[in-house]
Amino acid sequence: MSHAPAKPARPTLREHIERLVDPGSYLPAQHFSEGMDEVSEADGGEALIDGRPVTVGLSGHIFVRARNRRHPYVAISSGTGGLARGGRRNLGVLDTVWGMSGGPMLAEMASRRRDVPVVSAIVHHSFGDSSFFTGMSDYVVQLTGTCLALTGPRVLAVGTSEQVTMEELGGTDVHRRNGQADTIAETLDEVYASIRRFLSFLPSSASKPLPVTSQAPEPARTLEPDHRARELIDGLCDRGSFFELRRDFAPSLVTGLARLDGLPVGVLASDPAVDDGAYSADACLKATRLVCTCDAFGLPLVFLIDSPGPRADQQISRAMMLAQAVQLAEVPKCWVITGQARGAGLLVTGPARIATDLVLAWPDARAGYDHGSAAADEHHWAADGIVSPARTRAALTAHLRAVLGPSPVSRPGRTLCTWPVGF
């Protein structure tokens, strides 16, 4: 009689952590923790990632430790949600650590001022508390085959009689389209690598030094005006440094983190090959999330603009939300008009001088409210300078070095750090 091969055992929390962090650096928690009951290694502990201290826990456990220590917090998210205590008569009483909206875990998370980076890794099915915590995280990576939802298919079937699979309810295809997951990973090793990569761009906490690399490799290609968005980024930023976020969500805008001469920056690039590079409602959400994250942790922003701006049929509230975020952001903001910056899009994408530090334009770029005006008559108000593609990197680098100084320290924005992280 043949037997089906046994499924490999799910990694324990400790196994996840030891595969994520620097070898031999993990120290499990084995004492009373701030603001919580007694904790153990089942809840997480401290470790190093690329030599920097982090706190790692199961979902939102020991998150308070990370805030008190000014460490980034990494949540290995997997859970069934809040558990009632005391049997049938106490179904409404939720445990204060494990509980849903009543527990301090979510209260601390909801009230934080984005003072430390928070990462959620969906490595198994995640419901209830675990999902709520994920929704308030700065970065989310989801493993293929997992489900991220408020509740599971069985509860949904009992409550609504609707039958759905895990994948239909909250699989990676769902969250790559709605933008909930910043990264989709095919393997656990990809999950761990993406977490390390994301944290490498951010300071350990707000107001700490930015992680600037000492040697900046040259770009992977030469910039050309007819290149697509990702090719433009590759030609502008340090070779191999671009870390794309939300790739399949609102594809007319490419967003992510990168390095410019070793300096970590947020990059937003219009892709005119997709819907003419227009800012859809979802693209405005996508852009706002990155603007808020970079402002909270002190990363400069670089916009590559070849877009007519928001479409007339899109939600104007989303466009104005992005315009407000751009105006309120206190980090350096640089704009490079590579093609067109037109109409109402000028109010959203910056070159109208509402909130920017530097505006550069390529020789054949077009910026203005009148689509019929000549390019030569439009540059005088839109740009600080006309630069060739080949000189763009040097111009941006010189500006940011002059503004930030030789040892840049993150200066978190006072307003956007309190905006919901879902933006």
HELIX and SHEET records of a PDB file:
HELIX    1   1 LEU A   13  LEU A   20  1                                   8    
HELIX    2   2 PHE A   63  ARG A   69  1                                   7    
HELIX    3   3 ARG A   88  ASN A   90  5                                   3    
HELIX    4   4 PRO A  104  SER A  111  1                                   8    
HELIX    5   5 ASP A  129  GLY A  135  1                                   7    
HELIX    6   6 PRO A  153  THR A  160  1                                   8    
HELIX    7   7 MET A  166  GLY A  170  1                                   5    
HELIX    8   8 THR A  172  ASN A  178  1                                   7    
HELIX    9   9 LEU A  188  PHE A  201  1                                  14    
HELIX   10  10 ALA A  229  LEU A  236  1                                   8    
HELIX   11  11 ASP A  275  GLY A  277  5                                   3    
HELIX   12  12 ALA A  281  PHE A  297  1                                  17    
HELIX   13  13 ILE A  316  LEU A  328  1                                  13    
HELIX   14  14 GLY A  345  THR A  349  1                                   5    
HELIX   15  15 ALA A  375  ASP A  377  5                                   3    
HELIX   16  16 HIS A  379  ALA A  382  1                                   4    
HELIX   17  17 PRO A  389  LEU A  404  1                                  16    
HELIX   18  18 LEU A  416  THR A  418  5                                   3    
SHEET    1   A 7 LEU A  27  PRO A  28  0                                        
SHEET    2   A 7 GLY A  44  ILE A  49 -1                                        
SHEET    3   A 7 ARG A  52  LEU A  58 -1                                        
SHEET    4   A 7 TYR A  73  GLY A  79  1                                        
SHEET    5   A 7 VAL A 118  SER A 126  1                                        
SHEET    6   A 7 TYR A 139  LEU A 143  1                                        
SHEET    7   A 7 THR A 183  ALA A 185  1                                        
SHEET    1   B 7 PHE A 243  LEU A 245  0                                        
SHEET    2   B 7 LEU A 253  LEU A 260 -1                                        
SHEET    3   B 7 LEU A 263  SER A 270 -1                                        
SHEET    4   B 7 LEU A 301  SER A 307  1                                        
SHEET    5   B 7 LYS A 333  ARG A 342  1                                        
SHEET    6   B 7 LEU A 358  ALA A 361  1                                        
SHEET    7   B 7 GLY A 385  ILE A 386  1                                        
SHEET    1   C 6 PHE A 243  LEU A 245  0                                        
SHEET    2   C 6 LEU A 253  LEU A 260 -1                                        
SHEET    3   C 6 LEU A 263  SER A 270 -1                                        
SHEET    4   C 6 LEU A 301  SER A 307  1                                        
SHEET    5   C 6 LYS A 333  ARG A 342  1                                        
SHEET    6   C 6 ARG A 366  GLY A 368  1                                        
END                                                                             
